[in-house]
Amino acid sequence: MCLTVLAEPWSWQDAKVVKIGHSVNKTEDQEYRRDPSGVGVASSGVSTQTIKVWTYALKTEHQLYLGKVENKPLRGVREGDPVRVAVLRGVLYMLTPDAKKHRLELLKPE
């Protein structure tokens, strides 16, 4: 019996990291709990969530891709570094010179 697995068609392009940005987004949500009297709800405080976002601008010969990752930056990636990029099913992938593949959320191609 022979099992054939179809690989995804990776279309890698040479690119350069032209800009890396960093931002911190804070959101505050009012929290509620059941009122002790059993009727309605009462405020129990405010919860704050902090999300760190890194954005990467990657320039190929014909296109500029913008991608983002949350919580921590991509290790070893700096502005000016040569990388390879591919877009597959709406997701931006970056292949660094040390052969590590990173997945970024594709913001918009220009």
C-alpha positions in Angstrom: 0.0 0.0 0.0 1.4 3.4 -1.0 0.3 6.6 0.8 1.0 9.9 -1.0 1.1 13.1 1.1 0.6 16.3 -0.8 2.9 19.0 0.5 1.8 22.6 0.6 3.3 24.6 -2.2 5.7 26.9 -0.5 6.5 29.9 -2.7 9.5 31.4 -0.9 10.7 34.9 -1.9 13.9 36.7 -0.9 13.1 39.7 1.3 14.7 42.1 3.7 13.5 43.2 7.2 13.0 47.0 6.6 11.3 47.9 9.9 10.4 46.4 13.3 7.9 48.2 15.5 6.7 47.5 19.0 3.6 48.6 20.8 1.7 47.8 24.0 -2.1 47.6 24.0 -3.9 47.8 27.3 -7.6 46.9 27.7 -9.7 47.4 30.7 -12.9 45.4 31.3 -15.5 46.0 34.0 -16.1 42.8 35.9 -19.4 41.8 37.4 -20.7 39.3 39.9 -24.1 38.3 41.2 -25.4 40.8 43.7 -25.5 39.4 47.2 -29.2 40.1 47.5 -29.7 37.6 44.6 -31.2 40.3 42.3 -29.1 41.7 39.5 -25.4 42.1 39.3 -22.8 44.3 41.1 -19.5 45.5 39.9 -16.6 43.5 41.3 -13.8 45.6 39.8 -11.8 46.2 36.7 -9.5 43.7 34.9 -6.6 45.0 32.9 -5.0 43.0 30.1 -1.7 44.1 28.5 -0.8 42.7 25.0 2.7 43.4 23.5 2.7 43.5 19.7 5.7 43.4 17.4 5.2 44.4 13.7 7.6 43.5 10.9 7.8 45.2 7.5 9.3 42.8 5.0 10.3 44.0 1.5 10.6 41.7 -1.5 11.5 42.8 -4.9 7.9 43.6 -5.8 5.9 43.8 -2.6 5.9 45.0 1.0 4.5 42.6 3.6 3.4 43.7 7.1 3.1 41.0 9.7 2.7 40.9 13.5 3.3 38.7 16.4 2.0 39.0 20.0 3.6 38.6 23.4 7.3 38.2 22.4 9.5 39.3 19.5 11.1 36.9 17.0 14.5 35.9 18.3 17.5 36.9 16.2 15.6 39.0 13.7 16.9 42.5 13.2 16.3 45.4 10.8 18.3 44.9 7.6 18.5 41.1 7.9 17.9 39.1 4.8 15.0 36.6 5.1 12.7 34.6 2.9 8.9 35.0 3.1 5.9 33.0 1.9 2.2 33.7 2.1 0.1 30.5 2.5 -3.6 30.6 3.2 -3.5 34.2 4.4 -0.7 33.6 6.8 2.8 35.2 6.5 5.8 32.9 7.1 9.3 34.1 7.5 12.4 31.9 7.1 15.5 33.3 8.8 19.1 32.6 7.7 19.4 30.1 10.6 16.6 28.0 8.9 13.9 28.9 11.6 10.4 29.3 10.2 8.2 31.9 12.0 4.5 32.4 11.6 3.2 36.0 11.5 -0.3 37.4 11.2 -0.5 39.0 7.8 -1.7 42.6 8.3 -1.8 43.8 4.6 0.2 43.4 1.5 1.0 46.6 -0.3 
